[in-house]
Amino acid sequence: MLRALLLLTALLGGCVSFSPRDPSPVPLAGPVDLPRFMGDWYVIAHIPSDYDRGSHAAVETYRLNDDGSIATLYSNRLGGFDGEPKTMTPTMHVLDDSGNALWGVRFFWWWPFLYEYRVAHLETDYSAAIIARSDLDFLWIFSRTPTMSEKQYQGYVKRIAGWGYDVNKLEKVPHR
């Protein structure tokens, strides 16, 4: 029984292993107005997970819950516009003292771990954003519209490279 309790304590103690004060090569955007951030974001490009490699028409939608958490719907089609539709519905939790720019992501209600989600760059008009992680493993370039100029995209690629990301891993996400 004692071993089980110690194991559970160790597991739960690591539920949030990041904070706004942790050193990170990736910045946090200035204060994020959460109601303004809510809504649809088109994924223009990403460093994908296995779940969304080869995505088409990827969109992430946020809705602020009454308890302050953020309901999320991520949808895409794998392999083409007619590919199999996929969805994920994680819940996001804003970390205190982050200016609403650092969130923890929980994929299952019973899962004790929160994964880092950094609003690393946000245009002042909330037209585009870069979401990143301190581990430099995943990244998303978002836009409120399904297209982005190549000049703007390349500016983001340069910024991302400056944080230490391998930009050769970026995949553009086609939209109709």
N, C-alpha and C positions, 0 to 999 in steps of 0.2 A: 504494500500500500504506500509506504514512504517513497519507494522508487517511482511509482506512478505519479505521485504528487510532485516530486522533484522534476520529473520529465515534463509534466504539464506546466509547471512554473517556468522552466527553461524555454519551452515553446512559446508560451504567452508573453514572456518577457521580451521576445524578439519580434512581437507583432508589428511594431512601428520602429524601424531601424534607421530612420532619417528624420531630419528636422530642418527648419529654416536656418539654424545656426551651424549646421554641418558644413565643413568645407566641401565645395562642389566645383567642378570645372564649368558647370552650366549655371548661368545666372537665373534669378527669379525676376519676372517682369514686375514692373511697379504695381501699385495696388490694383487689384482686379475687381471691377464692379460685377459681382456675381449675376444679378438679374440681367445685365447687359450681355454677359458672356453666354447666357442660356440660349438655346435654340439649335439650329442645324449648322454643322460645319462639314464642308466637303474635304476629304483627305486628298490633297493634291499630290503628295509624295510621302513616303515613309520608309523607315528601316523596319521591315516587317518581322512579325513573329511567324512561327510555322502556321499559325491559324489563319493569317491573312496574306500570305505570300501569293502573288498573282491576282490580287484584288482588282475588281472593276467596280465602279460606282459606289465607292466606300463613303459612307456618311456617318458622322457621330452626332447624336442629338442629346442635349442636356436639358433637364428640367429640375428646378430647385424644389425640394420637398419642404413641407412645413417644419420638419425637425432640423433643417439646415443641411441635410445631406443632399446629394445630387444624384438623381436617377439618370442613368445613361442607357442609350440604345445605340449600339454600333451595328451597322448593317453593310453588307457587301455581297458581291457575287464573285465566286472563284473561277478563274480561268477564262472569263469572257462575260460580255453583257448578258448572255443567255445561260451563264453558268449557275451552279447551285447557289441559291441564296443562303447566306449565313447571318446569324445575329448573335450578339452578346449583350447582356444587360447587367453590367457591374454597377455597384453603388460607389460613389465618390464621397470622401469626407475631407473637408477643408481643415488643414492643420493650423492651430492657433499661431499667432505672431508671424504669419507668412504673407500678410497683405492679400490673402485669398489666392495666392499664386502657387502654393504647394498643397497637393491633394494626396490622399491615400486612396487607393483603389481596392475594393473588395469584390471578388468575382462570385462568391457564394455567401449567402447570409450566415452560414455556420463557420466559414473559414476565418481563422483568427488573424491572418496576416493581411497587412495593407501594403500594396506595392506603390512605389513612388511615381508621381505624375507631376511634372514641373511645368507650369506655364512660364516658359523661358523667354518668350518674346510675344508681345501683343501690340498690334498697331493701335494708335490712339483712337481711331475710328471703329475699332473692333472688326475690321474687315479681314484680317488674317492673323494667324498665331502660329507659334512653334511650341510644340509640347515635347519634352525631353525627359531624360533620366540621368542621374549622376553617374550611373554605371556605363554610360555611353553605348548602351546596347540597343535600345529602341528609340524611335523618334517619329514625329508626325508633323507635317506642314499642313495647316488648315487654312481654308478660305471660306468666306460666306457664299461665294459663287463657285460653280464647278470648273472655272478656268482661272488661270493666273498668267500674267505676262512672263515671258522668258527672262526678261530683265529683272523683275521682282524675284522670280524663283532663283536665279543665279545669285542675287544678293543674299538670299536666305542660305543658300548652299555655302557661300563664303563665310557667313556668320557661324554656321554650324561647324564648319571645318576649324574655325578659330577656337571652338570649345573643345576640340580634340576628337570629334567624330570622324570615322572613316566614311567620307561622303560617297565613295564608290559603292557602298551598300544601299544607297538610296534607290528606291523604285518609285517612278511616277505612277500614279493611279489614274487610268483612263475614266473619263465621264462622258456621257452623251450630252 
